Amino acid sequence: MTDSPTSGRPTSEPTPAELAATPAEHAKLAEGALVRADGLVAGYIPGVDILRDCNFFLRDGEIVGIIGPNGAGKSTLLKTLFGLIPVREGSVRLRGDDITSAPAHILVQKGVGYVPQTQNVFPSLTIEENLEMGIYLRPKKFAERYAFVSDLFPLLSERRKVKAGALSGGERQMVAMGRALMMDPKVLLLDEPSAGLSPMFQDEVFIRCKAINAAGVSVIMVEQNARRCLQICDRGYVLDQGRNAYTDTGRRLMNDPKVIELYLGTLAGSGEKK
Ligand SMILES: Nc1ncnc2c1ncn2[C@@H]1O[C@H](COP(=O)(O)OP(=O)(O)OP(=O)(O)O)[C@@H](O)[C@H]1O
């Protein structure tokens, strides 16, 4: 994996500001990406755009984090990639296939998994039944995928007969991630996986995300815990008012004085570890 994208400019290494300033350059960097979104305009209410010319890409094997202030449109971007919000302008592509506004069941079959922030388990079902629900389209694959998921989350097999409603928030998050992994996705979309969890479970979630990625799944993660997210990400996007404000490697975003001043400072109170 390259540590930082190259801009093709004859000058010195691009700064985050330069990358953010040129959508054409971003489009060039996105060539050959596993997932790419170009010029997305989307929203919930007619006439009100939440995403406003938003660009994004994810390369094979990457973990990419999306951070930004409250209401910036981070979750909306994730939902739009997963076809849950109608796209008004722009496109979403998966390995070059146009999947703009494709329905969720088609995206799941194409190898996209999505874990919403809330209500992401069936509380009245056991852990095992939740995992079965994740693969109801391919029930013959259950045993193989269950073994894979249990390897990543041993707790899920140890407590497989426990109802999801009886689990802690962190344990439920593991069930939700495990369920999405049952269909063997190539890319996993995670909406604020550490939200509302104790610091110990937050750490656990980030460690699991790394492990999922190491097992061959590319990951797109929206996070409030911006610093921790950038620590584990190959690249990050800072969204502000539905647009890309900055994009660069996680490490460089974390150390960029403007990003720190404008975003990481104001996000510091969101339960993250310093
Ligand atoms: N179902 C909805 N109907 C109408 N507006 C919505 C809906 N969901 C979100 N919004 C609005 O869209 C904007 C972006 O919300 P979104 O949840 O994408 O932000 P976010 O960056 O993920 O913020 P947060 O970190 O607070 O979750 C906000 O102004 C929000 O009020």
The ligand as an ORCA input file, in Angstrom:
! r2SCAN-3c Opt
* xyz 0 1
  N     -33.578     11.331      7.962
  C     -33.234     12.614      7.808
  N     -34.133     13.517      7.349
  C     -33.793     14.823      7.178
  N     -32.570     15.329      7.458
  C     -31.642     14.476      7.923
  C     -31.918     13.080      8.121
  N     -30.796     12.496      8.596
  C     -29.865     13.470      8.682
  N     -30.366     14.649      8.284
  C     -29.651     15.933      8.242
  O     -28.551     15.805      7.364
  C     -27.441     16.541      7.868
  C     -26.236     15.633      7.891
  O     -26.491     14.579      8.788
  P     -25.481     13.360      8.961
  O     -26.096     12.422      9.942
  O     -25.060     12.852      7.651
  O     -24.240     14.119      9.615
  P     -22.946     13.535     10.281
  O     -21.799     14.268      9.688
  O     -22.932     12.052     10.209
  O     -23.128     14.068     11.746
  P     -23.069     13.347     13.172
  O     -21.621     13.211     13.451
  O     -23.731     14.339     14.048
  O     -23.796     12.044     13.055
  C     -27.837     17.081      9.223
  O     -28.200     18.436      9.057
  C     -29.029     16.256      9.600
  O     -29.931     17.004     10.375
*
